[in-house]
């Protein structure tokens, strides 16, 4: 025999409406309060009682709204509405109220959502680079498109950040956007190389320059010479092109001589070189576009002591002339011997094809320790790129070819300027000897200390857009001389550089590495994602940048670079392949 005891009914939890109802006055009390308001003569007390009446009506409206939310007219139970959402299974209650999802659109698109729209300083001026660090909005930029949209006055950009913080990834993202819109990207100084994989992936041209890899003849007439051959003889356009070509040849030869000399040329030496180059390509010369002269031929012309060169040296006889040109000949012979001769005293193996979507001059064969050689090949590559652009514009102006837009990426900018103050003028001449219409230019460096010591800050001042990544305090101080940073921006830039914390859990990374090692030992066919992000410890500041447009104290746009999964899987951003392969080989040797 069992005894059933009556179960005590569970009390229903109080709802927000129940809590509010306890604060409501009865109908009689509310009527009495309204009568008291009408009879009150004291203005202050009357105002207070009016507010009490208004509050009662507001509470009644709230209770009515909450009661309606309990039922929707259908024969089913409805979750109770609490302060943080609907309670119960499927009710969507949140212990923490998250901020609303933000979407970005034009004024026309989001006009119907008023008043829940707000302006955000997150420019969409080209290729999507990442998300705004504060709002999460998309941030897009590339210099040519920003110039086209009148956001900046010139299509030039300057990127500065410490090593291994994502400059190359950012640069590849910008280049991809340019290529997608039909802009031809030229990377004339890829010394690592960071952009070669991208050029190969998009069907571009890759040419190697350096020790035993390829050569650039500074006296080669190159693409400008090819363009001149298509112009009418004696025309004004042809004369202008000949003058531009001669100026470019002279500037390049002088720049190389100043690099090997580690100092500037004398005024008369530059005059002699100009005359000698003109004699090399005179009307009765054997040298032309198809058969270009070399540096060795230039030495022979100067050594032959023609009258014009003796006049340039202000020498009264051959002996005095010989004494005058000895320092110049010593410097020139350095360009025809050894590693310099292999690269600059040969016929050019580099012919830039401007029809390709991307051109990459791979200079990774030059070791990092050979600073002079690196500076020389970088400057030669930049000159070759600007010459190709100028040739394309010459043909377009003569209606002999289409108008093309170019973006020239000048990486490792500091290596050339480190050769001495005279390099500023040479680099400036390389840039200015061009028809600037349709040309965007991005310079990349990890510090402006070399530019500051060489007096080359003007090269950065002419950049209308600046993208600054993680840098130390001293670098921010140097940048502040021509850029204005708020205290918040300064703290961000230095904080990104100083934060060495990992973006992933260390134990998780170790477990993943051990699993890979076990798979390698057992020969399992189970697929392993060798590019999984959890196996790579990444500093918190990687990929963080501050975009500042124009002049003045306008705040910049902080963003983090985002790489789409498909793009990441393509391998164009993989700069750790060699180190990862070494780790895998060490694991195999250890297991054996």
C-alpha positions as CSV (number, residue, x, y, z in Angstrom):
1,X,0.0,0.0,0.0
2,X,1.5,3.2,-1.0
3,X,0.7,6.7,0.2
4,X,0.6,9.5,-2.3
5,X,1.4,12.9,-0.9
6,X,0.2,16.0,-2.6
7,X,3.0,17.6,-4.4
8,X,3.5,21.3,-3.7
9,X,3.0,23.2,-6.9
10,X,6.1,25.0,-8.2
11,X,5.9,28.7,-8.1
12,X,6.1,30.3,-11.5
13,X,9.0,32.6,-11.8
14,X,8.2,36.2,-11.8
15,X,8.2,37.9,-15.2
16,X,9.2,41.5,-15.9
17,X,5.5,42.3,-16.2
18,X,4.8,40.9,-12.7
19,X,7.5,43.0,-11.2
20,X,6.1,46.1,-12.8
21,X,2.5,45.4,-11.8
22,X,3.6,45.5,-8.2
23,X,4.4,49.2,-8.7
24,X,1.1,50.1,-10.3
25,X,-1.6,52.0,-8.4
26,X,-5.2,50.8,-8.4
27,X,-7.7,52.6,-10.6
28,X,-9.2,54.4,-7.6
29,X,-5.7,55.5,-6.3
30,X,-4.8,56.7,-9.8
31,X,-8.1,58.7,-10.0
32,X,-7.4,60.2,-6.6
33,X,-3.9,61.2,-7.7
34,X,-5.2,62.9,-10.8
35,X,-7.8,64.8,-8.7
36,X,-5.0,65.9,-6.4
37,X,-3.1,67.2,-9.4
38,X,-6.1,69.3,-10.4
39,X,-6.6,70.7,-6.9
40,X,-2.9,71.5,-6.2
41,X,-2.0,75.2,-6.1
42,X,1.7,74.9,-5.5
43,X,3.5,74.8,-8.8
44,X,6.4,72.6,-7.7
45,X,4.1,70.0,-6.0
46,X,1.8,70.1,-9.0
47,X,4.6,69.3,-11.4
48,X,5.8,66.5,-9.2
49,X,2.3,64.9,-9.0
50,X,2.0,65.2,-12.8
51,X,5.2,63.3,-13.2
52,X,3.9,60.5,-11.0
53,X,0.7,60.3,-13.1
54,X,2.7,60.1,-16.3
55,X,4.9,57.4,-14.8
56,X,1.9,55.3,-14.0
57,X,0.6,55.5,-17.5
58,X,4.0,54.6,-18.9
59,X,4.2,51.6,-16.6
60,X,0.7,50.4,-17.7
61,X,1.8,50.7,-21.4
62,X,4.9,48.6,-20.6
63,X,2.9,45.9,-18.8
64,X,0.5,45.7,-21.8
65,X,3.4,45.3,-24.2
66,X,5.0,42.6,-22.1
67,X,1.8,40.7,-21.8
68,X,1.3,40.8,-25.5
69,X,4.7,39.2,-26.0
70,X,3.5,36.1,-24.1
71,X,1.0,35.1,-26.7
72,X,1.0,35.4,-30.5
73,X,-2.6,34.2,-31.2
74,X,-1.6,30.6,-31.8
75,X,-2.4,27.6,-29.6
76,X,1.1,27.0,-28.4
77,X,3.4,28.0,-25.5
78,X,5.5,31.1,-25.9
79,X,8.7,31.6,-24.0
80,X,8.7,34.3,-21.3
81,X,10.4,37.5,-22.1
82,X,13.0,38.4,-19.5
83,X,15.5,41.3,-19.3
84,X,18.0,39.5,-21.5
85,X,15.8,37.7,-24.0
86,X,13.2,34.9,-24.1
87,X,13.7,32.2,-21.4
88,X,13.5,28.5,-21.9
89,X,14.6,26.1,-24.7
90,X,15.1,27.9,-27.9
91,X,14.3,31.2,-26.3
92,X,17.5,32.8,-27.3
93,X,18.4,34.1,-23.8
94,X,21.9,35.5,-23.6
95,X,23.9,35.8,-20.4
96,X,25.9,38.6,-22.1
97,X,24.3,41.0,-24.4
98,X,26.5,41.3,-27.5
99,X,26.7,44.4,-29.6
100,X,24.6,44.3,-32.8
101,X,26.0,43.0,-36.0
102,X,27.3,45.8,-38.3
103,X,26.8,45.9,-42.0
104,X,28.2,48.3,-44.5
105,X,26.4,49.8,-47.5
106,X,25.8,52.9,-49.5
107,X,23.4,55.6,-48.3
108,X,20.8,54.5,-50.9
109,X,21.0,50.8,-49.7
110,X,20.6,51.5,-46.0
111,X,18.3,54.4,-46.1
112,X,15.3,52.3,-45.0
113,X,17.1,51.3,-41.8
114,X,17.2,54.8,-40.5
115,X,17.8,55.7,-37.6
116,X,20.0,52.7,-37.0
117,X,22.7,53.9,-39.4
118,X,26.0,55.6,-38.4
119,X,29.0,56.9,-40.4
120,X,32.3,55.0,-39.9
121,X,35.8,56.1,-41.0
122,X,36.6,52.9,-42.8
123,X,37.5,53.7,-46.4
124,X,36.7,51.4,-49.3
125,X,39.2,52.8,-51.8
126,X,40.3,49.7,-53.6
127,X,41.2,46.2,-52.7
128,X,39.7,44.9,-49.4
129,X,42.6,44.7,-47.0
130,X,41.0,43.7,-43.8
131,X,38.7,44.8,-41.0
132,X,38.6,48.0,-38.9
133,X,40.0,47.2,-35.5
134,X,37.3,49.1,-33.7
135,X,34.1,48.7,-35.8
136,X,34.8,45.6,-37.7
137,X,33.9,47.4,-41.0
138,X,35.8,46.4,-44.2
139,X,38.8,48.6,-45.1
140,X,40.0,48.8,-48.6
141,X,42.8,50.8,-50.2
142,X,45.2,50.9,-53.1
143,X,46.9,54.1,-54.2
144,X,45.7,54.3,-57.8
145,X,42.1,53.8,-57.0
146,X,42.2,56.2,-54.0
147,X,43.7,58.8,-56.4
148,X,41.0,58.1,-58.9
149,X,38.3,58.7,-56.2
150,X,40.0,62.0,-55.2
151,X,40.8,60.7,-51.7
152,X,44.5,61.5,-52.3
153,X,46.1,64.1,-54.6
154,X,48.8,61.7,-56.0
155,X,48.8,57.9,-56.4
156,X,51.7,57.3,-54.1
157,X,51.9,55.3,-50.9
158,X,54.6,54.7,-48.2
159,X,54.6,51.5,-46.0
160,X,56.7,51.3,-42.9
161,X,56.8,48.5,-40.3
162,X,59.3,46.2,-38.6
163,X,60.3,42.9,-40.1
164,X,58.0,39.9,-39.9
165,X,54.9,41.9,-39.1
166,X,53.1,41.4,-42.4
167,X,54.3,44.1,-44.8
168,X,54.7,41.6,-47.6
169,X,51.2,40.1,-47.1
170,X,49.7,43.6,-47.1
171,X,51.6,44.4,-50.3
172,X,50.4,41.2,-52.0
173,X,46.8,42.0,-51.1
174,X,47.1,45.5,-52.7
175,X,48.8,44.0,-55.8
176,X,46.1,41.4,-56.3
177,X,43.4,44.1,-56.3
178,X,45.3,46.1,-58.9
179,X,45.7,43.1,-61.1
180,X,42.0,42.3,-60.8
181,X,41.2,45.8,-62.1
182,X,43.6,45.6,-65.0
183,X,46.5,47.6,-63.5
184,X,49.9,46.2,-64.4
185,X,52.0,45.6,-61.3
186,X,55.8,45.8,-61.5
187,X,58.1,44.7,-58.6
188,X,61.5,45.7,-59.9
189,X,63.5,44.9,-56.7
190,X,62.3,41.6,-55.2
191,X,65.3,40.7,-53.1
192,X,63.7,38.1,-50.8
193,X,61.7,37.3,-53.0
194,X,58.3,38.0,-51.6
195,X,56.3,38.6,-54.8
196,X,57.6,36.0,-57.1
197,X,55.0,33.4,-56.2
198,X,52.2,35.9,-56.8
199,X,53.6,36.8,-60.2
200,X,53.8,33.2,-61.2
201,X,50.3,32.5,-59.9
202,X,48.7,35.3,-62.0
203,X,50.6,34.4,-65.2
204,X,53.1,37.2,-64.9
205,X,56.7,37.6,-66.0
206,X,59.6,36.6,-63.6
207,X,63.2,37.6,-64.5
208,X,66.2,36.9,-62.4
209,X,69.0,39.5,-61.9
210,X,72.2,39.0,-60.0
211,X,75.2,36.6,-59.7
212,X,75.0,34.3,-62.6
213,X,71.3,34.8,-62.9
214,X,70.7,37.8,-65.2
215,X,72.1,41.1,-66.2
216,X,71.0,44.7,-66.8
217,X,73.0,46.8,-69.1
218,X,72.7,50.5,-68.0
219,X,73.6,51.6,-71.6
220,X,70.9,49.5,-73.2
221,X,68.3,51.6,-75.0
222,X,65.7,49.1,-73.8
223,X,62.0,49.6,-74.2
224,X,62.3,53.3,-74.8
225,X,64.7,52.6,-77.7
226,X,62.1,50.2,-79.1
227,X,59.4,52.8,-78.8
228,X,61.6,55.5,-80.5
229,X,62.1,53.2,-83.5
230,X,58.3,53.3,-84.0
231,X,58.1,57.2,-84.0
232,X,58.4,59.3,-87.2
233,X,62.0,60.4,-87.9
234,X,62.6,64.0,-87.0
235,X,59.3,64.4,-85.1
236,X,59.2,66.4,-81.9
237,X,58.0,63.3,-80.0
238,X,61.1,61.4,-81.2
239,X,63.4,64.2,-80.1
240,X,61.8,64.4,-76.7
241,X,62.0,60.6,-76.3
242,X,65.7,60.6,-77.3
243,X,66.5,63.3,-74.7
244,X,64.6,61.3,-72.0
245,X,66.5,58.1,-72.9
246,X,69.9,59.9,-72.8
247,X,69.0,61.4,-69.4
248,X,68.0,58.0,-68.0
249,X,71.2,56.3,-69.3
250,X,73.4,59.0,-67.8
251,X,71.6,59.0,-64.5
252,X,71.9,55.2,-64.2
253,X,75.7,55.1,-65.1
254,X,76.4,57.9,-62.7
255,X,74.4,56.2,-59.9
256,X,76.3,52.9,-60.4
257,X,79.7,54.7,-60.3
258,X,78.7,56.6,-57.1
259,X,77.8,53.3,-55.5
260,X,81.1,51.6,-56.3
261,X,83.0,54.8,-55.5
262,X,81.0,55.3,-52.2
263,X,81.0,59.0,-53.0
264,X,79.7,61.6,-55.5
265,X,81.2,62.2,-58.9
266,X,82.9,65.4,-59.9
267,X,80.9,67.9,-62.0
268,X,83.2,67.6,-65.0
269,X,83.1,63.7,-64.7
270,X,79.3,63.7,-65.2
271,X,79.7,66.1,-68.1
272,X,82.2,63.8,-69.7
273,X,80.0,60.8,-69.2
274,X,77.1,62.6,-70.9
275,X,79.2,63.5,-73.9
276,X,80.7,60.0,-74.1
277,X,77.2,58.4,-74.1
278,X,76.1,60.7,-76.9
279,X,79.2,59.8,-78.9
280,X,78.5,56.1,-78.4
281,X,75.1,56.4,-80.1
282,X,76.0,59.0,-82.7
283,X,74.8,58.9,-86.2
284,X,77.9,57.1,-87.5
285,X,78.2,54.7,-84.5
286,X,78.0,51.0,-84.7
287,X,75.8,50.9,-81.7
288,X,72.0,51.1,-81.8
289,X,68.9,49.6,-80.2
290,X,69.6,46.2,-81.6
291,X,73.3,46.3,-80.8
292,X,73.7,48.3,-77.6
293,X,76.9,49.5,-76.1
294,X,78.3,48.3,-72.8
295,X,80.2,49.9,-70.0
296,X,83.5,48.6,-71.5
297,X,82.7,50.5,-74.7
298,X,82.1,53.6,-72.7
299,X,85.6,53.2,-71.1
300,X,87.2,52.9,-74.5
301,X,85.5,56.1,-75.7
302,X,86.7,58.0,-72.7
303,X,90.2,56.6,-72.9
304,X,90.5,57.5,-76.6
305,X,90.5,61.2,-75.6
306,X,88.3,62.7,-78.3
307,X,88.4,66.5,-78.5
308,X,84.9,67.0,-77.0
309,X,85.9,65.1,-73.9
310,X,89.2,66.9,-73.6
311,X,87.2,70.2,-73.6
312,X,84.9,68.8,-70.9
313,X,87.9,68.0,-68.8
314,X,89.5,71.4,-69.6
315,X,92.8,69.6,-70.5
316,X,95.4,71.2,-72.6
317,X,97.1,68.0,-73.8
318,X,96.6,64.3,-73.7
319,X,98.8,63.9,-70.6
320,X,96.8,66.3,-68.6
321,X,93.6,64.7,-69.8
322,X,94.9,61.3,-68.7
323,X,95.6,62.6,-65.3
324,X,92.2,64.1,-65.0
325,X,90.3,60.9,-66.0
326,X,92.2,58.4,-63.9
327,X,89.8,58.5,-60.9
328,X,86.8,58.1,-63.2
329,X,88.4,55.2,-65.1
330,X,89.2,53.4,-61.8
331,X,85.6,53.6,-60.8
332,X,84.4,52.5,-64.2
333,X,86.7,49.5,-64.2
334,X,85.0,48.4,-61.0
335,X,81.8,48.1,-63.1
336,X,83.4,45.7,-65.6
337,X,85.2,43.4,-63.2
338,X,84.0,40.8,-60.8
339,X,80.4,40.6,-59.6
340,X,79.5,44.1,-61.0
341,X,80.9,43.1,-64.4
342,X,78.8,40.0,-64.5
343,X,75.6,42.0,-63.9
344,X,76.3,45.4,-65.6
345,X,78.8,44.8,-68.3
346,X,76.8,42.2,-70.2
347,X,74.0,42.6,-72.6
348,X,70.6,42.8,-70.8
349,X,68.8,39.6,-70.2
350,X,65.9,41.5,-68.7
351,X,63.2,42.6,-71.1
352,X,60.1,43.8,-69.4
353,X,56.9,42.7,-71.1
354,X,54.4,45.4,-70.3
355,X,51.5,43.3,-71.5
356,X,51.8,40.9,-68.6
357,X,49.6,41.5,-65.5
358,X,52.6,41.5,-63.2
359,X,56.4,41.7,-63.7
360,X,58.8,40.5,-61.0
361,X,62.5,41.1,-61.1
362,X,63.9,38.4,-58.7
363,X,67.2,39.7,-57.2
364,X,67.4,37.1,-54.4
365,X,70.7,35.7,-55.8
366,X,72.5,38.7,-54.4
367,X,73.4,37.8,-50.8
368,X,72.2,40.2,-48.0
369,X,75.7,40.9,-46.9
370,X,76.7,42.5,-50.2
371,X,75.1,45.8,-49.6
372,X,76.7,47.7,-52.5
373,X,75.7,45.1,-55.0
374,X,72.2,44.9,-53.6
375,X,71.9,48.7,-53.9
376,X,73.2,48.6,-57.4
377,X,70.8,45.9,-58.7
378,X,67.8,47.6,-56.9
379,X,68.5,50.9,-58.5
380,X,69.0,49.3,-61.9
381,X,65.7,47.4,-61.6
382,X,63.8,50.5,-60.6
383,X,65.3,52.3,-63.6
384,X,64.3,49.5,-65.9
385,X,60.7,49.5,-64.6
386,X,60.3,53.3,-65.0
387,X,61.8,53.0,-68.5
388,X,59.2,50.4,-69.5
389,X,56.4,52.6,-68.1
390,X,57.7,55.6,-70.0
391,X,58.0,53.6,-73.2
392,X,54.3,52.5,-72.9
393,X,53.3,56.1,-72.4
394,X,55.3,57.2,-75.5
395,X,53.5,54.7,-77.6
396,X,50.1,55.6,-76.2
397,X,50.7,59.3,-76.9
398,X,51.6,58.5,-80.5
399,X,48.4,56.3,-80.9
400,X,50.7,53.3,-81.3
401,X,49.4,51.4,-78.3
402,X,46.8,51.4,-75.5
403,X,46.9,53.6,-72.4
404,X,48.0,51.4,-69.5
405,X,47.9,51.9,-65.8
406,X,50.9,50.8,-63.7
407,X,51.7,50.2,-60.1
408,X,55.4,50.1,-59.3
409,X,56.4,48.6,-55.9
410,X,59.8,49.7,-54.6
411,X,60.7,47.4,-51.7
412,X,63.8,47.6,-49.5
413,X,64.0,51.4,-50.2
414,X,66.5,52.0,-47.4
415,X,69.3,49.7,-49.0
416,X,69.9,52.2,-51.8
417,X,69.8,55.3,-49.7
418,X,72.2,53.7,-47.2
419,X,75.0,54.1,-49.8
420,X,75.2,57.9,-49.2
421,X,73.4,61.2,-49.4
422,X,74.1,61.4,-53.1
423,X,71.7,58.5,-53.7
424,X,68.7,60.7,-52.8
425,X,69.1,62.7,-56.0
426,X,69.7,59.6,-58.1
427,X,66.5,57.8,-56.8
428,X,64.6,61.0,-57.2
429,X,65.8,61.3,-60.8
430,X,64.7,57.7,-61.5
431,X,61.2,58.5,-60.3
432,X,60.9,61.9,-61.9
433,X,62.1,60.9,-65.3
434,X,58.7,59.5,-66.1
435,X,55.3,60.5,-67.4
436,X,53.6,60.3,-64.1
437,X,50.0,59.9,-65.5
438,X,48.8,56.4,-64.9
439,X,51.6,55.4,-62.6
440,X,51.1,54.5,-58.9
441,X,54.1,54.0,-56.7
442,X,54.5,52.3,-53.3
443,X,57.8,52.5,-51.4
444,X,58.4,50.0,-48.6
445,X,60.9,50.1,-45.7
446,X,61.3,49.0,-42.1
447,X,62.8,52.2,-40.8
448,X,63.2,55.8,-42.0
449,X,66.4,56.2,-40.1
450,X,68.5,55.8,-43.3
451,X,66.2,58.2,-45.2
452,X,66.6,60.8,-42.4
453,X,70.4,60.6,-42.3
454,X,70.5,60.8,-46.1
455,X,68.2,63.8,-46.2
456,X,65.6,61.8,-48.1
457,X,62.5,62.5,-46.0
458,X,61.1,64.5,-49.0
459,X,60.6,61.2,-50.8
460,X,58.1,60.2,-48.0
461,X,56.5,63.6,-47.8
462,X,55.5,63.3,-51.4
463,X,53.6,60.1,-50.5
464,X,50.0,61.1,-50.1
465,X,49.1,57.8,-48.3
466,X,51.0,56.3,-45.4
467,X,50.5,52.8,-44.0
468,X,52.4,52.4,-40.7
469,X,52.6,49.0,-39.0
470,X,54.2,48.0,-35.7
471,X,57.2,50.2,-35.0
472,X,59.2,51.2,-31.9
473,X,59.0,54.5,-30.0
474,X,62.0,55.9,-31.7
475,X,60.5,55.3,-35.2
476,X,57.3,57.0,-34.2
477,X,59.3,60.0,-33.1
478,X,61.0,60.1,-36.5
479,X,57.7,59.7,-38.4
480,X,56.1,62.5,-36.3
481,X,58.3,65.0,-38.0
482,X,56.1,64.9,-41.0
483,X,53.1,63.0,-39.8
484,X,50.8,63.7,-36.9
485,X,49.8,60.9,-34.5
486,X,47.4,61.1,-31.6
487,X,48.3,59.6,-28.3
488,X,46.0,56.7,-29.0
489,X,47.6,56.0,-32.4
490,X,51.1,56.2,-30.9
491,X,50.1,53.7,-28.2
492,X,48.7,51.4,-30.9
493,X,51.8,51.4,-33.1
494,X,54.2,50.8,-30.3
495,X,51.9,48.4,-28.5
496,X,51.7,46.2,-31.6
497,X,55.5,46.1,-31.8
498,X,56.1,45.4,-28.1
499,X,53.4,42.8,-27.6
500,X,55.1,39.5,-28.0
501,X,52.2,37.3,-26.8
502,X,51.0,34.5,-28.9
503,X,47.7,34.5,-30.8
504,X,47.3,30.7,-30.2
505,X,47.4,28.4,-27.3
506,X,50.9,27.0,-26.8
507,X,49.7,23.6,-25.5
508,X,47.4,23.2,-28.5
509,X,50.3,24.0,-30.9
510,X,52.5,21.4,-29.2
511,X,49.7,18.7,-29.4
512,X,49.3,19.4,-33.1
513,X,53.0,19.2,-33.7
514,X,53.2,15.9,-31.9
515,X,50.3,14.5,-33.9
516,X,52.1,15.5,-37.1
517,X,55.3,13.8,-36.0
518,X,53.3,10.6,-35.1
519,X,51.8,10.6,-38.6
520,X,55.2,11.0,-40.2
521,X,56.6,8.1,-38.2
522,X,53.8,5.7,-38.8
523,X,53.3,6.6,-42.4
524,X,49.6,7.1,-41.9
525,X,47.5,8.2,-44.8
526,X,45.4,10.4,-42.6
527,X,45.4,13.9,-44.2
528,X,47.3,16.5,-42.2
529,X,46.9,20.2,-42.7
530,X,50.5,21.4,-42.7
531,X,49.3,25.0,-43.1
532,X,47.0,24.9,-40.0
533,X,47.3,28.2,-38.2
534,X,47.4,26.5,-34.8
535,X,50.9,25.1,-35.5
536,X,52.4,28.6,-36.0
537,X,52.8,31.0,-33.1
538,X,52.1,34.5,-34.2
539,X,52.8,37.7,-32.4
540,X,49.7,39.7,-31.6
541,X,50.8,42.7,-33.7
542,X,51.2,40.8,-36.9
543,X,49.0,42.2,-39.7
544,X,48.0,45.4,-37.8
545,X,48.4,48.6,-39.6
546,X,47.3,52.3,-39.5
547,X,46.2,53.9,-42.7
548,X,46.6,57.7,-42.9
549,X,45.5,59.6,-46.0
550,X,46.5,63.2,-46.9
551,X,47.9,65.7,-44.6
552,X,46.8,67.3,-41.3
553,X,45.8,65.8,-38.0
554,X,43.0,63.7,-39.3
555,X,42.8,60.3,-37.5
556,X,44.0,57.2,-39.3
557,X,42.2,54.0,-39.8
558,X,43.5,51.0,-37.8
559,X,42.9,47.7,-39.4
560,X,44.1,44.1,-39.5
561,X,45.0,42.4,-42.7
562,X,42.6,39.5,-43.6
563,X,43.6,36.8,-46.1
564,X,40.7,34.8,-47.7
565,X,41.1,31.0,-47.2
566,X,41.4,30.3,-50.9
567,X,44.1,32.9,-51.2
568,X,46.0,31.5,-48.2
569,X,45.7,27.9,-49.7
570,X,47.3,29.1,-52.9
571,X,50.6,29.5,-51.1
572,X,51.4,33.0,-52.4
573,X,51.6,34.2,-48.8
574,X,53.7,31.3,-47.5
575,X,57.0,32.8,-46.4
576,X,57.9,29.9,-44.0
577,X,58.0,27.0,-46.4
578,X,61.7,26.5,-46.0
579,X,61.7,26.7,-42.2
580,X,58.7,24.3,-42.0
581,X,60.4,21.8,-44.3
582,X,63.5,22.0,-42.1
583,X,61.4,21.3,-39.1
584,X,59.8,18.3,-40.8
585,X,63.2,16.9,-41.9
586,X,64.6,17.3,-38.4
587,X,61.6,15.4,-37.1
588,X,62.2,12.6,-39.5
589,X,65.9,12.4,-38.6
590,X,65.0,12.4,-34.8
591,X,62.5,9.6,-35.3
592,X,65.0,7.5,-37.3
